[in-house]
Amino acid sequence: LDIKFVRENPEAVKENIRKKFQNAKLPLVDEAIALDAERRQAIADGEALKAERNKLSKANGPLFGRLKKCTDEAEKAAIQAEIDANNAAVKADAERMAQLEAKKEHAESALNKIMLVIPQMIDPSVDDSCNVEVQRFGEPKTPDFEVPYHTDIMERFDGIDMDAAARVSGSGFYYLLGDVARLHEAVLAYARDFMIGKGFTYCIPP
């Protein structure tokens, strides 16, 4: 997403995250906006410092001219002191500029990582109007035990690694391991062969 869109429509972005059932990502919206503000402030402060450095550098030009022509020692000392003060200010500004640049780069890096995780917006034309029940077989049954979440089941078989996947792709993703990964491939193979048996042509897209 464009950070400008996120900045101007934070609630719409959050609602979009809720619609995708990825509520763990909700705090990322505010984090992104805060990092963007930090980045933009560092840029603005840096531009202001550049303007001030240019002003100080230009001010030294006439002072050097006066110093060259001056014959009064006391006045020369005063002019030199003013030049030295300007130079010190320019040096201090350069150090501050380096700090602001580092701050900007850090904010940009953190912001880019977050922006890759915030999901795309659902197209407004997408709704459930076509998701109509056309046939029902039997009646739904309610089990007399708590139904575990699918990731909990896979963890019991050491068939999932969520931590490693989060480092690569962000929260909400996972690697399948061992027998669970094999089961996943077996289900895909079954579905493939089932559809081929129905007359479909198996195709792998580019």
Secondary structure, DSSP 8 states (H G I E B T S, - for coil): --HHHHHH-HHHHHHHHHHTT-GGGHHHHHHHHHHHHHHHHHHHHHHHHHHHHHHHHHHHHHHHHHHHH---HHHHHHHHHHHHHHHHHHHHHHHHHHHHHHHHHHHHHHHHHHHTTS-----TT--STT-------S-----SS----HHHHHHHTT-EEHHHHHHHH-TT--EE-HHHHHHHHHHHHHHHHHHHHTT-------
